[in-house]
Amino acid sequence: MVVDIVVVPLASKVHGPQYYEELLKSVEDVFISNNVKVLNIIDSDEGLSKDVLDMVGNSLPILLILTGGTSRLATKLLSMCGVKRALIIAHEGHNSLPSAISIRGRVEREGISAYIFLCSDLRSSDCLRTIDTVLRVGKAVAQIVNLKVGVVGSVDDEERELFEEVLNSKVVSISYEELERRVSEVRDEEVLEVLRRFEGSVGVSDLNTDYLRKALKIYVALRWFVEGGGLNALAINCFPYLIKYGVTPCIAVSLLNDDGVVTACEADLRSLTLMLMSKALGRYSWIANLVGVSSKQLKLAHCTIATKLTTKCGVVTHFESGYPYSLTCKLPEGTYTLVGIDRDFSTIATLKVRLLSSGLMSDEMCRTQAVVEADVDLSNFPNIALSNHHILIPGDVVNDLMIISYLLGVESIKYELVVSYG
């Protein structure tokens, strides 16, 4: 369920209603045109009505600090609402920024994450760009909390609990037997429909038709769980499944990610968290193993990737098992953000990289492979990497990820700084 975003304008009567009412009018339409509700200006405790508290408590609030003298009022509002996070927009006039900094310090002591965005003048074109950033990040955060996520097979209990806590979400279990029952009920016409779509993006000649149909049935069955159970995302403990049933869910994972249903393999809820962040920023992402390091280069490999992230794909057998089927794909050249998260969900780390090459370059690793390069020496990367799995996201999204992670209560660091300063 996507959380609503609500703008809460705050002011002190000392600064004069005519000033701060005109100031709000200069930006109000920007929020409204983005389908964001703007509350009436709150300039006293009388503005903290039950209706306001209920609305803010069920939202991701953006505090618009029109004037100074508002830190006590803002702190009281957020505390009474019981929210866990808030965005703050301040400007350089009428002591707005000092109050914003005071608000942040006060509410953080109460366990509320609050991030400040600063405009020089709310009436300037520069501030419109700042508001665009606030809305982009705010909408991203609103999309990745209060979710219902399905896990096929088992998942580590501690990882499940941490995932649910950080994203304020619910994980539901789907057994292999439940999945197989649903697979057995998939109709031939449903498979043919998916096959036509799959043939349009990936070559399927010279494949065992029976195995391919089974792989596509897994996708149809998982779609049924998503739609019937109101799931927002999935994770699959794939190795026990492929050993038991002799077919991998790799293609199903790829197709689900193509659909916008973020799906992680190996029941990796930590990587799923990062993939959800990427999707919320409007980008497909790839979960990959770190398989090699040399100087400024890293080698990545894995058998699942959204075809919409790639330029060309082919179907091959799964790497370790030799079972059907997985994908080998090429990625478009350009800048990417590599991001990892530690085991206790407390820290994410980012690294800006350039893609040098991709595809099936070795038979001794997972089928989609990529070599990326950074601007720092990565020779010691295996000893600073937060995790084995990392997520590769197109473009430079380092700043957005840092803000999102902060609002989720997760620390963020840059691998570049760890390499340079230890």
Backbone torsions as a table, in degrees:
resi	resn	phi	psi	omega
1	MET	NA	123.3	179.6
2	VAL	-76.2	130.3	179.3
3	VAL	-79.1	140.0	176.7
4	ASP	-71.1	150.9	173.8
5	ILE	-106.6	133.4	-178.7
6	VAL	-129.7	131.4	175.8
7	VAL	-91.2	127.9	-179.0
8	VAL	-116.0	100.5	178.5
9	PRO	-77.0	132.8	-178.1
10	LEU	-126.3	138.8	-179.4
11	ALA	-151.3	165.1	173.4
12	SER	-112.2	135.0	-178.2
13	LYS	-62.3	-20.8	179.0
14	VAL	-57.5	-32.0	-175.6
15	HIS	-84.5	-4.2	175.1
16	GLY	90.1	119.4	-178.4
17	PRO	-57.8	-35.8	-177.4
18	GLN	-60.5	-39.2	179.7
19	TYR	-65.9	-54.6	-171.8
20	TYR	-77.3	-23.4	174.1
21	GLU	-69.0	-40.7	176.7
22	GLU	-66.2	-36.1	179.9
23	LEU	-64.2	-42.5	178.4
24	LEU	-62.9	-41.2	-179.2
25	LYS	-59.0	-28.3	-176.8
26	SER	-70.8	-20.0	-177.9
27	VAL	-124.4	-9.8	-173.9
28	GLU	-56.8	-43.6	-176.5
29	ASP	-64.6	-28.1	179.0
30	VAL	-63.1	-43.8	178.8
31	PHE	-69.0	-45.0	-178.0
32	ILE	-61.8	-38.9	179.4
33	SER	-67.1	-17.5	176.0
34	ASN	-99.9	18.7	177.5
35	ASN	60.2	35.1	176.6
36	VAL	-110.3	126.9	-178.1
37	LYS	-74.3	137.0	176.9
38	VAL	-114.0	120.7	178.7
39	LEU	-76.8	165.6	172.6
40	ASN	-66.8	154.1	-179.5
41	ILE	-60.6	131.6	174.7
42	ILE	-103.0	114.8	-179.1
43	ASP	-125.6	13.7	176.6
44	SER	-164.5	169.7	178.7
45	ASP	-61.6	-25.8	180.0
46	GLU	-63.7	-20.9	179.3
47	GLY	-77.8	-8.6	-178.2
48	LEU	-89.8	61.1	-179.4
49	SER	-74.4	167.0	178.5
50	LYS	-60.6	-41.4	179.8
51	ASP	-60.7	-42.4	179.0
52	VAL	-65.7	-45.7	-179.1
53	LEU	-62.4	-41.0	178.5
54	ASP	-64.4	-43.0	-178.2
55	MET	-66.0	-45.3	-179.9
56	VAL	-69.1	-37.2	-178.6
57	GLY	-65.3	-24.2	178.8
58	ASN	-102.8	24.6	-175.0
59	SER	-137.3	175.6	163.6
60	LEU	-100.2	104.8	-174.5
61	PRO	-80.7	142.3	168.5
62	ILE	-109.3	110.7	178.6
63	LEU	-83.5	118.2	177.9
64	LEU	-98.8	103.6	-173.0
65	ILE	-86.9	95.5	-176.2
66	LEU	-74.6	-34.8	-179.8
67	THR	-142.5	170.6	172.2
68	GLY	-74.9	-177.5	-179.8
69	GLY	72.2	23.3	-174.3
70	THR	-118.5	2.6	-172.8
71	SER	-68.2	-39.9	179.1
72	ARG	-65.2	-43.4	-178.6
73	LEU	-64.3	-44.5	-179.8
74	ALA	-64.6	-42.1	179.4
75	THR	-63.4	-42.4	178.3
76	LYS	-62.1	-43.2	179.3
77	LEU	-59.1	-53.4	-176.7
78	LEU	-65.4	-37.6	179.8
79	SER	-66.2	-43.9	-178.9
80	MET	-67.6	-30.3	-178.7
81	CYS	-79.3	-24.3	180.0
82	GLY	75.4	24.0	178.8
83	VAL	-75.7	158.3	-179.6
84	LYS	-101.5	-15.9	-174.9
85	ARG	-154.5	154.7	178.5
86	ALA	-155.6	152.4	172.5
87	LEU	-104.8	146.2	-178.4
88	ILE	-127.8	129.3	172.9
89	ILE	-111.0	122.5	178.0
90	ALA	-121.7	166.2	175.3
91	HIS	-137.5	177.9	-171.0
92	GLU	-87.7	-5.8	-177.8
93	GLY	-97.0	157.8	169.8
94	HIS	51.4	37.1	175.1
95	ASN	60.1	29.0	178.5
96	SER	-64.8	-48.3	-177.0
97	LEU	-64.4	-44.8	176.9
98	PRO	-55.4	-40.3	178.1
99	SER	-66.3	-40.3	179.8
100	ALA	-60.6	-43.3	179.4
101	ILE	-65.1	-40.0	177.7
102	SER	-63.8	-41.1	178.0
103	ILE	-59.7	-48.2	-178.2
104	ARG	-58.4	-45.7	179.8
105	GLY	-63.9	-40.2	-179.1
106	ARG	-67.4	-49.4	-172.7
107	VAL	-74.3	-28.6	177.9
108	GLU	-63.6	-30.7	176.3
109	ARG	-67.2	-19.1	178.1
110	GLU	-99.2	9.8	177.3
111	GLY	82.2	19.3	179.3
112	ILE	-105.6	124.4	177.4
113	SER	-82.7	127.9	-179.8
114	ALA	-135.7	126.9	-177.0
115	TYR	-114.4	131.7	-176.4
116	ILE	-97.1	133.1	170.1
117	PHE	-115.8	134.5	-173.7
118	LEU	-116.1	131.0	169.1
119	CYS	-109.2	147.4	174.0
120	SER	-70.0	-41.1	-179.6
121	ASP	-147.6	125.2	-179.0
122	LEU	-59.1	-22.6	-176.5
123	ARG	-90.0	2.9	-175.6
124	SER	-92.1	160.6	176.9
125	SER	-67.7	-30.5	177.0
126	ASP	-60.2	-36.3	-179.2
127	CYS	-69.1	-30.1	176.3
128	LEU	-61.8	-38.6	177.6
129	ARG	-67.4	-38.2	177.0
130	THR	-63.1	-42.9	178.4
131	ILE	-62.8	-37.8	175.7
132	ASP	-57.8	-43.8	178.6
133	THR	-64.2	-44.1	179.4
134	VAL	-58.4	-45.6	-178.2
135	LEU	-68.6	-38.3	178.1
136	ARG	-61.9	-48.6	-179.6
137	VAL	-68.6	-42.5	-179.5
138	GLY	-61.5	-44.2	178.8
139	LYS	-66.2	-33.8	177.3
140	ALA	-64.2	-47.6	179.2
141	VAL	-62.4	-41.4	-178.1
142	ALA	-62.5	-25.5	-178.4
143	GLN	-82.6	-16.8	-171.3
144	ILE	-114.1	14.0	173.2
145	VAL	-117.6	160.0	179.7
146	ASN	60.4	43.7	-178.2
147	LEU	-97.8	164.8	171.3
148	LYS	-121.8	115.2	-171.7
149	VAL	-118.5	132.1	177.2
150	GLY	-95.0	140.3	174.0
151	VAL	-121.8	120.7	177.7
152	VAL	-88.7	120.9	-175.5
153	GLY	88.4	-164.4	-175.5
154	SER	-88.5	157.3	175.1
155	VAL	-143.6	148.0	179.2
156	ASP	-58.2	129.7	-176.0
157	ASP	-60.5	-41.6	-179.4
158	GLU	-65.2	-40.6	179.2
159	GLU	-64.0	-41.2	177.2
160	ARG	-59.8	-46.6	-177.4
161	GLU	-64.4	-40.9	179.4
162	LEU	-66.7	-41.4	177.4
163	PHE	-59.7	-47.6	-178.7
164	GLU	-63.1	-36.5	-179.2
165	GLU	-70.8	-48.2	-176.0
166	VAL	-65.5	-42.4	-177.0
167	LEU	-99.3	6.1	-178.9
168	ASN	48.3	47.8	-171.6
169	SER	-126.2	174.4	-177.9
170	LYS	-122.0	131.1	176.1
171	VAL	-103.5	129.0	177.1
172	VAL	-116.5	146.0	-175.7
173	SER	-95.6	141.9	173.7
174	ILE	-126.8	120.3	-178.1
175	SER	-78.4	159.3	175.4
176	TYR	-59.9	-36.4	-178.8
177	GLU	-66.3	-39.1	176.2
178	GLU	-62.8	-43.4	179.0
179	LEU	-62.7	-45.0	-178.5
180	GLU	-64.9	-36.0	176.1
181	ARG	-62.1	-41.4	179.3
182	ARG	-69.6	-38.0	176.9
183	VAL	-58.3	-41.7	-178.4
184	SER	-66.9	-18.1	-178.6
185	GLU	-95.0	-4.7	-179.2
186	VAL	-67.2	130.7	-177.4
187	ARG	-82.8	152.9	-179.3
188	ASP	-58.6	-39.1	-178.3
189	GLU	-66.5	-29.8	176.4
190	GLU	-67.5	-39.9	178.9
191	VAL	-66.7	-42.3	-179.3
192	LEU	-61.7	-39.0	179.0
193	GLU	-61.9	-44.1	178.8
194	VAL	-68.9	-37.5	-179.6
195	LEU	-61.0	-42.6	178.3
196	ARG	-60.8	-42.6	178.2
197	ARG	-64.4	-43.9	-177.5
198	PHE	-65.6	-40.3	178.8
199	GLU	-62.4	-28.6	-179.1
200	GLY	-70.1	-21.0	-177.4
201	SER	-117.3	-18.8	-175.6
202	VAL	-137.5	137.1	176.3
203	GLY	-69.6	133.1	-176.7
204	VAL	-126.4	13.9	179.1
205	SER	-68.9	152.8	178.2
206	ASP	63.9	25.5	177.4
207	LEU	-104.5	154.2	174.3
208	ASN	-71.5	111.2	-173.3
209	THR	-61.0	-38.8	-179.1
210	ASP	-63.2	-44.3	179.7
211	TYR	-67.1	-40.3	179.9
212	LEU	-63.0	-42.1	178.7
213	ARG	-62.6	-38.5	178.5
214	LYS	-64.6	-41.7	178.4
215	ALA	-61.4	-40.1	179.7
216	LEU	-72.9	-30.7	175.2
217	LYS	-63.4	-36.5	177.7
218	ILE	-60.0	-42.4	178.5
219	TYR	-61.6	-47.9	-179.3
220	VAL	-60.7	-41.8	-179.9
221	ALA	-64.4	-43.0	179.5
222	LEU	-66.1	-36.0	175.6
223	ARG	-60.7	-36.2	179.6
224	TRP	-64.0	-42.3	177.9
225	PHE	-64.6	-39.4	179.6
226	VAL	-62.2	-51.1	-175.8
227	GLU	-73.7	-42.8	-178.0
228	GLY	-73.0	-30.8	-177.7
229	GLY	-100.2	3.0	-179.8
230	GLY	62.2	38.0	-178.0
231	LEU	-83.7	143.1	177.7
232	ASN	-96.0	-20.5	-177.7
233	ALA	-162.5	168.5	-177.7
234	LEU	-138.2	155.6	166.5
235	ALA	-139.0	141.0	-175.2
236	ILE	-125.0	126.1	172.8
237	ASN	-81.2	87.0	-161.7
238	CYS	-80.0	-31.4	-174.4
239	PHE	-65.6	-46.3	175.6
240	PRO	-60.8	-33.9	-179.6
241	TYR	-65.9	-49.0	-176.2
242	LEU	-68.6	-32.0	176.2
243	ILE	-66.4	-39.6	-176.8
244	LYS	-74.9	-37.7	-171.2
245	TYR	-112.4	-7.7	173.8
246	GLY	74.7	12.1	176.9
247	VAL	-137.6	137.0	-179.0
248	THR	-88.6	153.0	174.8
249	PRO	-90.6	16.6	-174.6
250	CYS	-58.2	-46.7	-179.0
251	ILE	-65.7	-39.5	177.7
252	ALA	-60.2	-42.6	178.6
253	VAL	-61.1	-43.7	179.5
254	SER	-61.1	-48.2	-177.7
255	LEU	-65.5	-37.8	177.7
256	LEU	-63.6	-43.1	177.2
257	ASN	-65.1	-36.2	173.6
258	ASP	-58.3	-37.0	-179.6
259	ASP	-72.7	-11.1	-174.4
260	GLY	91.3	4.9	174.2
261	VAL	-91.7	98.1	-174.1
262	VAL	-60.8	124.5	-174.8
263	THR	-135.3	127.5	179.9
264	ALA	-110.8	142.9	175.9
265	CYS	-86.8	171.8	178.1
266	GLU	56.7	25.6	179.2
267	ALA	50.8	36.8	-173.9
268	ASP	-89.2	92.2	-179.1
269	LEU	-72.4	-23.8	176.4
270	ARG	-67.4	-48.5	177.5
271	SER	-66.2	-33.8	177.2
272	LEU	-60.0	-38.2	177.6
273	THR	-57.7	-45.5	180.0
274	LEU	-68.7	-38.2	177.9
275	MET	-65.3	-35.3	176.1
276	LEU	-66.2	-39.2	175.5
277	MET	-59.9	-44.8	-179.0
278	SER	-62.1	-46.3	179.4
279	LYS	-61.3	-40.3	-179.7
280	ALA	-63.4	-23.4	175.6
281	LEU	-90.8	7.5	175.8
282	GLY	80.9	27.8	-176.2
283	ARG	-132.4	139.1	170.1
284	TYR	-74.1	157.3	179.6
285	SER	-143.2	165.3	-176.3
286	TRP	-127.0	126.5	175.0
287	ILE	-87.9	124.9	-172.4
288	ALA	-139.2	151.2	171.0
289	ASN	-81.5	145.3	168.5
290	LEU	-85.7	112.3	-172.7
291	VAL	-114.6	-11.6	-179.2
292	GLY	-162.8	151.2	-179.0
293	VAL	-140.7	134.9	173.2
294	SER	-154.7	119.7	178.9
295	SER	52.5	-112.0	-178.8
296	LYS	-99.5	12.4	-174.1
297	GLN	-117.0	147.5	173.4
298	LEU	-123.2	144.0	172.8
299	LYS	-106.8	131.9	-178.9
300	LEU	-121.9	148.3	178.8
301	ALA	-156.9	143.7	171.9
302	HIS	-168.9	163.9	-173.6
303	CYS	-100.3	4.6	177.8
304	THR	-127.3	133.1	176.7
305	ILE	-158.1	142.5	175.0
306	ALA	-68.6	126.9	-178.5
307	THR	-63.6	-25.7	-179.8
308	LYS	-70.5	-11.1	175.1
309	LEU	-88.3	-7.2	-168.5
310	THR	-115.8	171.1	176.3
311	THR	-104.4	-23.7	-178.4
312	LYS	-160.5	137.6	-179.0
313	CYS	-136.8	154.1	172.4
314	GLY	-139.6	158.3	-179.1
315	VAL	-98.7	129.7	179.3
316	VAL	-138.4	175.0	176.4
317	THR	-73.4	157.6	176.6
318	HIS	-66.0	145.5	-172.2
319	PHE	-63.4	-68.9	-171.6
320	GLU	-64.5	-42.4	-171.1
321	SER	-90.0	-25.8	-173.1
322	GLY	75.6	5.2	179.8
323	TYR	-77.1	159.6	173.2
324	PRO	-80.5	145.1	-11.0
325	TYR	-137.5	159.9	171.4
326	SER	-137.9	-178.9	-175.0
327	LEU	-117.1	141.8	167.2
328	THR	-117.1	127.3	-171.6
329	CYS	-138.2	159.1	172.1
330	LYS	-106.2	141.9	178.4
331	LEU	-102.8	151.5	177.0
332	PRO	-68.2	147.3	178.2
333	GLU	-68.3	159.9	177.0
334	GLY	136.9	-168.4	-179.0
335	THR	-87.2	140.1	177.0
336	TYR	-133.5	162.0	171.1
337	THR	-113.4	122.0	175.7
338	LEU	-96.7	130.5	-175.5
339	VAL	-139.5	137.5	176.9
340	GLY	-127.3	162.4	179.2
341	ILE	-136.3	142.4	-175.4
342	ASP	-80.0	172.7	-170.4
343	ARG	-65.8	-29.6	-177.8
344	ASP	-100.2	17.3	175.4
345	PHE	60.4	24.2	-176.2
346	SER	-96.0	-20.5	-174.6
347	THR	-145.2	137.3	166.2
348	ILE	-114.2	153.2	178.5
349	ALA	-131.9	137.8	-177.1
350	THR	-117.6	154.5	176.4
351	LEU	-147.6	123.0	177.4
352	LYS	-82.8	127.5	-175.1
353	VAL	-135.0	166.5	173.7
354	ARG	-118.2	137.6	176.9
355	LEU	-77.1	127.0	177.5
356	LEU	-99.4	-41.9	-179.3
357	SER	-160.3	161.7	179.8
358	SER	-160.4	168.5	-178.8
359	GLY	120.9	-158.6	178.6
360	LEU	-96.6	92.3	-175.2
361	MET	-101.0	-12.9	-179.8
362	SER	-149.3	144.0	175.9
363	ASP	-86.2	-0.2	-173.7
364	GLU	-107.5	22.9	176.0
365	MET	-153.2	172.3	-178.4
366	CYS	-54.7	157.5	-158.5
367	ARG	-76.1	-29.9	170.8
368	THR	-97.0	124.6	-173.9
369	GLN	-129.7	151.2	179.4
370	ALA	-149.0	145.3	172.4
371	VAL	-114.2	125.9	179.7
372	VAL	-122.5	156.9	-177.1
373	GLU	-129.2	141.2	176.9
374	ALA	-116.3	176.6	179.8
375	ASP	-94.8	9.0	179.7
376	VAL	-128.2	161.6	178.3
377	ASP	-71.2	122.8	-176.4
378	LEU	-107.6	14.2	-175.3
379	SER	-55.8	-33.1	-177.9
380	ASN	-98.2	15.3	-174.7
381	PHE	-57.2	-38.0	179.2
382	PRO	-57.9	-24.4	-178.6
383	ASN	-92.9	-6.4	176.6
384	ILE	-117.9	-9.1	-179.0
385	ALA	-61.6	132.8	-179.3
386	LEU	-72.9	-21.2	-175.4
387	SER	-161.0	166.3	172.8
388	ASN	-73.8	-58.6	176.8
389	HIS	-66.0	132.2	169.6
390	HIS	-126.2	159.6	179.3
391	ILE	-110.5	131.5	177.9
392	LEU	-104.7	121.8	-175.2
393	ILE	-120.7	130.4	178.6
394	PRO	-62.2	138.7	175.9
395	GLY	87.8	175.6	176.9
396	ASP	-97.0	100.7	-179.7
397	VAL	-117.3	23.6	-175.5
398	VAL	-58.4	-49.0	-175.6
399	ASN	-64.4	-44.2	179.4
400	ASP	-61.7	-42.2	179.7
401	LEU	-63.8	-37.1	-179.8
402	MET	-65.8	-40.2	179.6
403	ILE	-69.4	-44.8	-179.7
404	ILE	-60.2	-45.5	-178.4
405	SER	-63.9	-39.8	177.3
406	TYR	-59.7	-44.0	-178.9
407	LEU	-66.9	-23.2	175.9
408	LEU	-87.6	0.1	-179.3
409	GLY	81.8	23.1	-178.0
410	VAL	-113.9	130.5	178.2
411	GLU	-70.1	148.8	175.9
412	SER	-127.2	141.7	177.1
413	ILE	-135.0	162.4	174.9
414	LYS	-105.9	127.4	177.7
415	TYR	-57.1	-32.7	-179.3
416	GLU	-57.3	-41.1	-178.8
417	LEU	-73.8	-34.5	177.4
418	VAL	-64.0	-42.5	179.1
419	VAL	-64.2	-43.2	-174.1
420	SER	-75.8	-37.4	-172.4
421	TYR	-117.7	-2.5	177.5
422	GLY	72.4	NA	NA
